[in-house]
């Protein structure tokens, strides 16, 4: 784990050198320790990965595109946030300031944030597109 990109680059070099019939090679952030390879047959993948130091084994089988799609498509920021999370504002007049999420209106895509860097509690309603999560809870 943690060597996915390095191993994918090494596999890519082998695939190009040996002209192996591999269609795609993918390292997904949601799958730690896994490299997804699209090839004509399992032995081609085995040939590309054979002898690499950090490759522990191969999971044979196929994946449906819908399984990959949920890992590739980014989740909206508002889905990841909860009340009490600390966020940094990335757009609008309060750029660079941090605040704590007080209320979430998922239907409108808006957050009510209490700016923590102000001298007094300053509640602001802002679009979820203009925030970046900093840490969970308090």
C-alpha positions in Angstrom: 0.0 0.0 0.0 1.2 3.5 -0.9 3.2 2.2 -3.9 0.3 2.1 -6.4 1.5 4.9 -8.6 5.1 3.6 -8.7 4.0 0.1 -9.5 1.7 1.4 -12.2 4.5 3.3 -13.9 6.7 0.3 -13.8 3.9 -1.9 -15.2 3.4 0.7 -18.0 7.0 0.6 -18.9 6.9 -3.2 -19.2 3.6 -3.1 -21.2 5.1 -0.6 -23.7 8.5 -2.5 -24.0 6.8 -5.9 -24.5 3.9 -4.5 -26.5 1.4 -6.2 -24.4 -2.3 -6.0 -25.3 -3.4 -3.8 -22.2 -6.1 -1.2 -22.8 -5.9 0.8 -19.6 -4.0 1.0 -16.3 -5.7 2.9 -13.5 -4.8 3.9 -9.9 -7.9 5.0 -8.1 -7.8 7.1 -4.9 -10.6 5.1 -3.3 -8.8 1.8 -3.7 -5.7 1.7 -1.6 -3.2 -1.1 -2.6 -5.0 -1.8 -5.9 -4.2 -1.1 -9.5 -7.0 -1.7 -12.0 -5.9 -3.1 -15.3 -8.0 -3.6 -18.4 -6.5 -6.4 -20.6 -7.6 -9.1 -23.0 -6.7 -11.9 -20.6 -5.4 -12.5 -17.0 -2.1 -13.8 -18.2 -1.2 -10.5 -19.8 -1.7 -8.7 -16.5 0.4 -11.4 -14.7 3.1 -10.9 -17.3 3.1 -7.1 -16.7 3.2 -7.5 -12.9 5.5 -10.5 -12.5 8.5 -9.9 -10.3 7.7 -6.4 -9.2 8.8 -5.8 -5.6 5.6 -4.4 -4.1 3.1 -6.6 -6.1 1.7 -9.1 -3.6 -0.8 -10.9 -5.8 -3.5 -10.6 -8.5 -7.2 -10.5 -8.1 -8.7 -12.3 -11.0 -12.1 -11.5 -12.4 -13.9 -8.6 -14.0 -15.4 -5.4 -12.8 -18.6 -3.8 -14.1 -18.2 -0.2 -15.3 -20.8 0.9 -12.7 -18.4 -0.3 -9.9 -15.5 1.8 -11.4 -17.8 4.8 -12.0 -18.6 5.3 -8.3 -14.9 5.3 -7.5 -13.9 7.6 -10.4 -16.7 10.2 -10.1 -15.9 12.8 -7.5 -18.4 13.3 -4.7 -19.8 16.8 -4.1 -18.2 18.5 -1.2 -21.6 19.0 0.5 -22.0 15.2 0.8 -18.8 14.9 2.7 -19.5 17.7 5.2 -21.3 17.4 8.6 -22.3 20.0 11.2 -19.3 20.9 13.3 -16.7 20.3 10.6 -14.1 23.0 10.0 -13.8 24.4 6.5 -11.7 26.9 4.6 -13.5 29.4 2.3 -12.1 29.3 -1.3 -14.3 31.9 -3.0 -16.2 35.1 -2.3 -15.4 38.0 0.0 -14.2 35.7 2.9 -11.5 33.9 0.8 -8.9 32.2 3.0 -10.9 32.4 6.2 -11.9 29.3 8.2 -15.1 28.6 9.8 -17.2 25.9 11.5 -20.3 24.4 9.7 -23.4 25.3 11.7 -26.1 24.2 9.3 -26.3 22.4 6.0 -29.0 22.9 3.4 -28.4 20.1 0.9 -31.4 21.0 -1.3 -30.0 24.5 -2.0 -26.3 23.4 -1.8 -25.6 26.0 0.8 -23.8 26.0 4.2 -24.2 28.3 7.2 -20.7 28.8 8.5 -19.6 30.6 11.7 -16.3 32.4 10.9 -13.8 31.5 13.6 -11.3 34.1 12.7 -13.6 37.0 13.4 -13.6 38.9 16.7 -17.2 37.9 17.4 -19.3 35.0 16.0 -20.0 35.9 12.4 -22.6 33.6 10.7 -22.4 33.5 6.9 -24.4 31.6 4.3 -22.2 30.4 1.4 -22.4 28.0 -1.5 -20.9 24.6 -0.8 -18.8 25.1 -4.0 -16.7 27.8 -2.2 -15.5 25.7 0.7 -12.8 23.0 1.3 -12.9 20.7 4.2 -10.0 21.2 6.7 -10.9 18.7 9.4 -13.8 16.8 10.8 -15.5 17.8 14.1 -14.0 20.2 16.4 
